[in-house]
């Protein structure tokens, strides 16, 4: 079963503007997909190399539903 959790985060306005611009030019990406890819990549690079983070990252990049 795939369970999702909502996160509320504050980001700098300049980052938001770049993010919004990216989404406007890449219609196959949405806010949730970008955040999942970014957070899972951060955890892969800075965490304990958890296989779950690897799975989410790869699934997000290739548009597979996370398992």
Helices and strands as residue ranges (DSSP letters): H 13-25, H 31-46, H 51-61
